[in-house]
Amino acid sequence: MLKAILVIAGLLIVAISASHVRREGFDAPEYYALTLFSISGMMMMASSADLIMLFLSLEILSISLYILSGYARTQPRSDESALKYFLLGSFASAFLLFGAAMVYGATESTRFAAVATALTERNLSGDPMLLVEWAW
């Protein structure tokens, strides 16, 4: 269901932005390819059942959005926003990856179902690896 909503949202984005792409003189194929990559990253994230797949799909989504935020190359605000978004996204990705490593270290799995099972069956609520994660 969520994938269908994302596909419909992607089609609406393409339909709404077509006149803007023409008016601003952007390269349409690149714009639409980047939009497709971001939608595919969202769809992969919606269907991920593993921390590693979640991270990879987030990166696919983020990198295409970094490029799209700096797509208006003639405007200085576009370059600034792309750089700020890239730096913020890089730090956020590092924190997510660090948290995933801590979860893997505590539960010995990156699969969401196995992590949930390990948390409930082994009573890992006081595990130092997971407490580091909550301290952030």
MODELLER restraints for C-alpha pairs under 7 A, 6 or more apart:
rsr = mdl.restraints
at = mdl.atoms
rsr.add(forms.Gaussian(group=physical.xy_distance, feature=features.Distance(at['CA:3:A'], at['CA:43:A']), mean=5.60, stdev=0.5))
rsr.add(forms.Gaussian(group=physical.xy_distance, feature=features.Distance(at['CA:6:A'], at['CA:39:A']), mean=6.78, stdev=0.5))
rsr.add(forms.Gaussian(group=physical.xy_distance, feature=features.Distance(at['CA:6:A'], at['CA:43:A']), mean=6.92, stdev=0.5))
rsr.add(forms.Gaussian(group=physical.xy_distance, feature=features.Distance(at['CA:10:A'], at['CA:39:A']), mean=6.43, stdev=0.5))
rsr.add(forms.Gaussian(group=physical.xy_distance, feature=features.Distance(at['CA:21:A'], at['CA:28:A']), mean=6.48, stdev=0.5))
rsr.add(forms.Gaussian(group=physical.xy_distance, feature=features.Distance(at['CA:34:A'], at['CA:64:A']), mean=5.38, stdev=0.5))
rsr.add(forms.Gaussian(group=physical.xy_distance, feature=features.Distance(at['CA:37:A'], at['CA:60:A']), mean=6.80, stdev=0.5))
rsr.add(forms.Gaussian(group=physical.xy_distance, feature=features.Distance(at['CA:37:A'], at['CA:61:A']), mean=6.68, stdev=0.5))
rsr.add(forms.Gaussian(group=physical.xy_distance, feature=features.Distance(at['CA:37:A'], at['CA:64:A']), mean=6.39, stdev=0.5))
rsr.add(forms.Gaussian(group=physical.xy_distance, feature=features.Distance(at['CA:38:A'], at['CA:60:A']), mean=6.56, stdev=0.5))
rsr.add(forms.Gaussian(group=physical.xy_distance, feature=features.Distance(at['CA:38:A'], at['CA:61:A']), mean=4.34, stdev=0.5))
rsr.add(forms.Gaussian(group=physical.xy_distance, feature=features.Distance(at['CA:38:A'], at['CA:64:A']), mean=5.69, stdev=0.5))
rsr.add(forms.Gaussian(group=physical.xy_distance, feature=features.Distance(at['CA:38:A'], at['CA:65:A']), mean=6.64, stdev=0.5))
rsr.add(forms.Gaussian(group=physical.xy_distance, feature=features.Distance(at['CA:41:A'], at['CA:57:A']), mean=4.76, stdev=0.5))
rsr.add(forms.Gaussian(group=physical.xy_distance, feature=features.Distance(at['CA:41:A'], at['CA:58:A']), mean=6.35, stdev=0.5))
rsr.add(forms.Gaussian(group=physical.xy_distance, feature=features.Distance(at['CA:41:A'], at['CA:60:A']), mean=5.18, stdev=0.5))
rsr.add(forms.Gaussian(group=physical.xy_distance, feature=features.Distance(at['CA:41:A'], at['CA:61:A']), mean=4.51, stdev=0.5))
rsr.add(forms.Gaussian(group=physical.xy_distance, feature=features.Distance(at['CA:42:A'], at['CA:57:A']), mean=6.90, stdev=0.5))
rsr.add(forms.Gaussian(group=physical.xy_distance, feature=features.Distance(at['CA:42:A'], at['CA:61:A']), mean=6.26, stdev=0.5))
rsr.add(forms.Gaussian(group=physical.xy_distance, feature=features.Distance(at['CA:44:A'], at['CA:57:A']), mean=5.60, stdev=0.5))
rsr.add(forms.Gaussian(group=physical.xy_distance, feature=features.Distance(at['CA:45:A'], at['CA:54:A']), mean=5.41, stdev=0.5))
rsr.add(forms.Gaussian(group=physical.xy_distance, feature=features.Distance(at['CA:45:A'], at['CA:57:A']), mean=5.25, stdev=0.5))
rsr.add(forms.Gaussian(group=physical.xy_distance, feature=features.Distance(at['CA:45:A'], at['CA:58:A']), mean=6.62, stdev=0.5))
rsr.add(forms.Gaussian(group=physical.xy_distance, feature=features.Distance(at['CA:48:A'], at['CA:54:A']), mean=5.66, stdev=0.5))
rsr.add(forms.Gaussian(group=physical.xy_distance, feature=features.Distance(at['CA:49:A'], at['CA:111:A']), mean=5.95, stdev=0.5))
rsr.add(forms.Gaussian(group=physical.xy_distance, feature=features.Distance(at['CA:49:A'], at['CA:112:A']), mean=5.74, stdev=0.5))
rsr.add(forms.Gaussian(group=physical.xy_distance, feature=features.Distance(at['CA:50:A'], at['CA:110:A']), mean=5.50, stdev=0.5))
rsr.add(forms.Gaussian(group=physical.xy_distance, feature=features.Distance(at['CA:50:A'], at['CA:111:A']), mean=4.26, stdev=0.5))
rsr.add(forms.Gaussian(group=physical.xy_distance, feature=features.Distance(at['CA:50:A'], at['CA:112:A']), mean=5.60, stdev=0.5))
rsr.add(forms.Gaussian(group=physical.xy_distance, feature=features.Distance(at['CA:51:A'], at['CA:100:A']), mean=6.45, stdev=0.5))
rsr.add(forms.Gaussian(group=physical.xy_distance, feature=features.Distance(at['CA:51:A'], at['CA:110:A']), mean=5.24, stdev=0.5))
rsr.add(forms.Gaussian(group=physical.xy_distance, feature=features.Distance(at['CA:51:A'], at['CA:111:A']), mean=6.36, stdev=0.5))
rsr.add(forms.Gaussian(group=physical.xy_distance, feature=features.Distance(at['CA:52:A'], at['CA:110:A']), mean=6.89, stdev=0.5))
rsr.add(forms.Gaussian(group=physical.xy_distance, feature=features.Distance(at['CA:66:A'], at['CA:82:A']), mean=5.60, stdev=0.5))
rsr.add(forms.Gaussian(group=physical.xy_distance, feature=features.Distance(at['CA:66:A'], at['CA:85:A']), mean=6.43, stdev=0.5))
rsr.add(forms.Gaussian(group=physical.xy_distance, feature=features.Distance(at['CA:66:A'], at['CA:86:A']), mean=5.97, stdev=0.5))
rsr.add(forms.Gaussian(group=physical.xy_distance, feature=features.Distance(at['CA:67:A'], at['CA:82:A']), mean=6.89, stdev=0.5))
rsr.add(forms.Gaussian(group=physical.xy_distance, feature=features.Distance(at['CA:69:A'], at['CA:78:A']), mean=6.38, stdev=0.5))
rsr.add(forms.Gaussian(group=physical.xy_distance, feature=features.Distance(at['CA:69:A'], at['CA:81:A']), mean=6.44, stdev=0.5))
rsr.add(forms.Gaussian(group=physical.xy_distance, feature=features.Distance(at['CA:69:A'], at['CA:82:A']), mean=5.17, stdev=0.5))
rsr.add(forms.Gaussian(group=physical.xy_distance, feature=features.Distance(at['CA:70:A'], at['CA:78:A']), mean=4.64, stdev=0.5))
rsr.add(forms.Gaussian(group=physical.xy_distance, feature=features.Distance(at['CA:70:A'], at['CA:79:A']), mean=5.12, stdev=0.5))
rsr.add(forms.Gaussian(group=physical.xy_distance, feature=features.Distance(at['CA:70:A'], at['CA:81:A']), mean=6.61, stdev=0.5))
rsr.add(forms.Gaussian(group=physical.xy_distance, feature=features.Distance(at['CA:70:A'], at['CA:82:A']), mean=4.67, stdev=0.5))
rsr.add(forms.Gaussian(group=physical.xy_distance, feature=features.Distance(at['CA:71:A'], at['CA:78:A']), mean=6.84, stdev=0.5))
rsr.add(forms.Gaussian(group=physical.xy_distance, feature=features.Distance(at['CA:72:A'], at['CA:78:A']), mean=5.78, stdev=0.5))
rsr.add(forms.Gaussian(group=physical.xy_distance, feature=features.Distance(at['CA:73:A'], at['CA:79:A']), mean=6.72, stdev=0.5))
rsr.add(forms.Gaussian(group=physical.xy_distance, feature=features.Distance(at['CA:99:A'], at['CA:133:A']), mean=5.90, stdev=0.5))
rsr.add(forms.Gaussian(group=physical.xy_distance, feature=features.Distance(at['CA:102:A'], at['CA:129:A']), mean=5.49, stdev=0.5))
rsr.add(forms.Gaussian(group=physical.xy_distance, feature=features.Distance(at['CA:102:A'], at['CA:130:A']), mean=6.40, stdev=0.5))
rsr.add(forms.Gaussian(group=physical.xy_distance, feature=features.Distance(at['CA:102:A'], at['CA:133:A']), mean=6.96, stdev=0.5))
rsr.add(forms.Gaussian(group=physical.xy_distance, feature=features.Distance(at['CA:103:A'], at['CA:130:A']), mean=6.41, stdev=0.5))
rsr.add(forms.Gaussian(group=physical.xy_distance, feature=features.Distance(at['CA:104:A'], at['CA:110:A']), mean=5.63, stdev=0.5))
rsr.add(forms.Gaussian(group=physical.xy_distance, feature=features.Distance(at['CA:105:A'], at['CA:129:A']), mean=6.88, stdev=0.5))
rsr.add(forms.Gaussian(group=physical.xy_distance, feature=features.Distance(at['CA:106:A'], at['CA:129:A']), mean=5.71, stdev=0.5))
rsr.add(forms.Gaussian(group=physical.xy_distance, feature=features.Distance(at['CA:106:A'], at['CA:130:A']), mean=6.67, stdev=0.5))
rsr.add(forms.Gaussian(group=physical.xy_distance, feature=features.Distance(at['CA:107:A'], at['CA:115:A']), mean=5.87, stdev=0.5))
rsr.add(forms.Gaussian(group=physical.xy_distance, feature=features.Distance(at['CA:107:A'], at['CA:118:A']), mean=5.82, stdev=0.5))
rsr.add(forms.Gaussian(group=physical.xy_distance, feature=features.Distance(at['CA:109:A'], at['CA:115:A']), mean=6.15, stdev=0.5))
